[in-house]
């Protein structure tokens, strides 16, 4: 499959769309417009290649079910912003970086090596209460990107907070 040339006006259009979406969600794109537009072009190329916007700074497998964690906005965006002020590729940045009070620093890769993915990792344990767990009339779904929770038969088609699709939800309870 040949890639179609990405037109500069399409990059600008997606850039403005992502900028508005980020702002509406309480996020900020990197203020270096040229750098950010290069990342946007990378997202567009990955969407052409794979059918989804995989992070342009990571190697996608081409299999959506294996790459759900790195579809932009990736599952690591919020922890990276909290810990480093920017996500791995620096598309999203903190307020301090956006306003020039800090500069982005390298962000270490949080994604587990392929051999470790899918394994359950327990980082802490919570003491179980002796009281019974309540039975809920609906399952609870959690967005793996932003943590949004909802109780319903199926996850929402689009997360109302971060706008990712239903395949980014996991059953929480």
C-alpha positions as CSV (number, residue, x, y, z in Angstrom):
1,X,0.0,0.0,0.0
2,X,1.5,3.3,-1.1
3,X,1.3,6.2,1.3
4,X,-0.4,9.3,0.0
5,X,1.6,12.5,0.3
6,X,0.5,14.4,3.3
7,X,-0.4,17.9,2.4
8,X,0.7,20.8,4.6
9,X,-2.8,22.2,4.7
10,X,-4.1,18.9,6.1
11,X,-1.4,18.9,8.8
12,X,-2.4,22.5,9.7
13,X,-6.1,21.4,9.8
14,X,-5.4,18.5,12.1
15,X,-3.1,20.6,14.2
16,X,-5.8,23.1,14.9
17,X,-8.3,20.4,15.6
18,X,-6.0,18.7,18.1
19,X,-5.1,22.1,19.6
20,X,-8.9,22.8,20.2
21,X,-9.5,19.3,21.5
22,X,-6.6,19.5,23.9
23,X,-7.7,22.9,25.2
24,X,-11.3,21.7,25.6
25,X,-10.0,18.8,27.6
26,X,-7.7,20.9,29.9
27,X,-4.5,20.0,28.0
28,X,-2.0,21.9,26.0
29,X,0.0,21.1,22.9
30,X,3.6,21.9,22.7
31,X,3.9,25.7,21.8
32,X,6.7,25.0,19.3
33,X,4.3,25.0,16.3
34,X,6.9,23.6,13.8
35,X,7.9,20.8,16.1
36,X,4.2,20.0,16.9
37,X,3.2,20.0,13.2
38,X,5.9,17.5,12.5
39,X,4.4,15.3,15.2
40,X,1.0,15.8,13.7
41,X,2.3,14.8,10.3
42,X,3.7,11.6,12.0
43,X,0.3,10.9,13.4
44,X,-1.2,11.3,10.0
45,X,1.4,8.9,8.4
46,X,0.7,6.3,11.1
47,X,-3.0,6.7,10.5
48,X,-2.4,6.0,6.8
49,X,-0.1,3.0,7.5
50,X,-2.1,1.4,10.3
51,X,-5.6,2.9,10.3
52,X,-5.0,4.5,13.7
53,X,-2.9,7.4,15.0
54,X,-0.1,5.6,16.8
55,X,2.4,7.8,18.6
56,X,4.9,9.0,16.0
57,X,7.8,8.4,18.4
58,X,7.2,4.8,19.0
59,X,7.3,1.7,16.8
60,X,3.8,0.4,16.2
61,X,3.1,-3.2,15.4
62,X,0.4,-2.5,12.9
63,X,-2.1,-4.5,14.9
64,X,-4.5,-2.2,16.6
65,X,-5.2,-4.6,19.5
66,X,-1.5,-4.7,20.4
67,X,-1.1,-0.9,20.0
68,X,-4.1,0.4,21.9
69,X,-1.9,1.8,24.6
70,X,0.1,4.0,22.2
71,X,-2.8,5.4,20.1
72,X,-2.6,9.2,20.6
73,X,-3.5,10.3,23.2
74,X,-1.6,7.3,24.6
75,X,-2.2,5.6,28.0
76,X,1.0,7.2,29.3
77,X,0.3,10.8,28.5
78,X,-1.2,11.8,31.9
79,X,1.5,10.0,34.1
80,X,4.2,11.5,31.8
81,X,2.7,15.0,32.2
82,X,2.5,14.6,36.0
83,X,6.1,13.3,36.3
84,X,8.0,15.1,33.6
85,X,5.8,18.0,32.3
86,X,5.5,16.4,28.8
87,X,4.4,13.2,27.2
88,X,6.9,10.9,25.6
89,X,6.9,12.6,22.2
90,X,6.3,16.1,23.8
91,X,3.1,16.7,21.8
92,X,1.3,17.4,25.1
93,X,3.0,19.6,27.7
94,X,2.4,21.1,31.1
95,X,1.3,24.6,31.7
96,X,4.8,25.5,32.9
97,X,6.4,24.3,29.6
98,X,3.6,25.9,27.5
99,X,4.3,29.2,29.1
100,X,8.1,29.0,28.9
101,X,8.8,28.7,32.6
102,X,10.3,25.2,32.0
103,X,11.7,23.4,29.0
104,X,10.8,19.8,28.1
105,X,13.3,17.2,29.3
106,X,13.6,13.7,27.9
107,X,10.8,11.4,29.1
108,X,11.8,7.7,29.8
109,X,9.7,5.1,28.0
110,X,6.9,3.7,30.2
111,X,5.7,1.1,27.8
112,X,6.8,-2.4,28.8
113,X,9.0,-4.4,26.5
114,X,7.0,-6.6,24.2
115,X,7.9,-9.7,26.3
116,X,6.4,-8.2,29.4
117,X,3.2,-6.7,27.9
118,X,-0.1,-8.3,29.1
119,X,1.4,-9.6,32.3
120,X,-0.3,-8.4,35.4
121,X,1.9,-6.2,37.6
122,X,0.8,-5.5,41.2
123,X,2.4,-2.4,42.4
124,X,0.6,-2.2,45.7
125,X,-2.1,-4.0,47.6
126,X,-5.1,-2.6,49.3
127,X,-6.3,-4.3,52.4
128,X,-9.7,-6.0,51.8
129,X,-12.6,-4.8,53.8
130,X,-14.5,-7.4,55.7
131,X,-17.7,-6.0,54.4
132,X,-19.2,-7.5,51.2
133,X,-18.6,-6.0,47.9
134,X,-21.8,-4.3,46.7
135,X,-23.5,-5.8,43.7
136,X,-24.0,-3.1,41.0
137,X,-26.7,-3.2,38.4
138,X,-24.2,-2.4,35.6
139,X,-20.5,-3.1,35.1
140,X,-18.2,-0.2,35.6
141,X,-15.9,0.8,32.7
142,X,-12.7,2.8,33.0
143,X,-11.0,4.8,30.3
144,X,-7.3,3.7,30.3
145,X,-6.2,7.1,29.1
146,X,-7.9,9.5,31.5
147,X,-9.4,7.3,34.2
148,X,-13.0,8.3,33.5
149,X,-15.5,5.8,35.1
150,X,-19.0,5.0,34.0
151,X,-21.5,2.4,35.0
152,X,-23.5,1.0,32.0
153,X,-23.9,-2.2,30.0
154,X,-21.1,-1.3,27.5
155,X,-18.4,1.4,27.5
156,X,-19.4,4.7,25.8
157,X,-18.5,5.0,22.1
158,X,-16.3,8.0,22.9
159,X,-14.9,9.0,26.2
160,X,-16.6,12.3,27.2
161,X,-13.4,13.5,28.9
162,X,-10.5,12.7,26.5
163,X,-12.4,11.7,23.4
164,X,-10.8,8.3,22.8
165,X,-12.9,5.5,21.4
166,X,-14.6,2.6,23.2
167,X,-11.8,0.2,22.6
168,X,-9.6,2.2,25.1
169,X,-11.9,1.2,28.0
170,X,-11.5,-1.7,30.3
171,X,-13.9,-3.3,32.7
172,X,-13.2,-1.9,36.1
173,X,-15.8,-3.6,38.3
